[in-house]
């Protein structure tokens, strides 16, 4: 973290996560007419993350404060795996360390999976007299999982808050310690699919022609869909936070609506296409409801209790599903 100037900071963070799992199984020979079995495999994962954040904060006079944030982040993930299994091991001495000595060697399996995510982000916070708060942010995310024309999407958000308890007309109300009204609106994105699902994929297949030995070929495993795009959720929330009686009673209330568009889901396909299903953006879902939380602090010289309870009610509505032309066309 560097202090570039008064109120201006730059922070860069690098993180590496690495995992290596080795799976070994050996089933020994217990009776003379039995044969042992064994398997070996590994699963390696690595993830690299880099975040670069530039922050500027400044007080303007005694009433105004502004905070600006801009940043760029990059993340990559890679997974490699391999497994092999055999049956018909004739002794217990070698356990699973000599798989080639088995009479039946099953086909091994291995593979690799990779994805990357890039993001640009910005945010503005403005406070006036520590009573009125405004924030606005925007981020643009690009994911390698989506189709060529839909890898990037932009997600804005904004929120306002009013600390009513700081106003003069509530200063004299002694039992109210804090009262804040707030409202927010924003859009978030969800990748919701595995790597390569937007692409044509092949899978290997063993076949026997006549009396010949096995031959290996490749057949289509899925249909490409270059139109796959981000699943997005637009949410609006209004509510308040209230603290009374010297902070011993806390009440929160929220009313929200969530509209999720471009739902990513697997839909059935006609048997004539040769595939059972395909991943598509097919519809919209709306969630709306309320959440109420109540907390209390009970204390005396011997003990202190913190109690909190929450109740919520949600209504889920499917506002649109894709028609046959959307699914099959």
Secondary structure, DSSP 8 states (H G I E B T S, - for coil): -EEEETTEEEEEEEEEEEEEEEEEEEE---STT--EEEEEEEEEEEEEEEEEEEEEEEEETTTEEEEEEEEEEEEEEEEEEEEEEEEEE--SSSTTS-GGGSSEE---EEEEEEEEEEEEEEEEEEEETTTEEEEEEEEEEEETTS-TT-SEEEEEEEEEEEEGGGSHHHHT-TTEEEEEEEEEEEEEEE--S-TTTTS-EEEEEEEE-TTS-EEEEEEEEE---TT---EEEEEEEEEEEEEETTTTEEEEEEEEEEEEES-EEEEE--GGGT-SEEEEE-EEEEEEEEEEEEEEEEE-SS-EEEEEEEEEEEEEEEEEE--HHHHH-
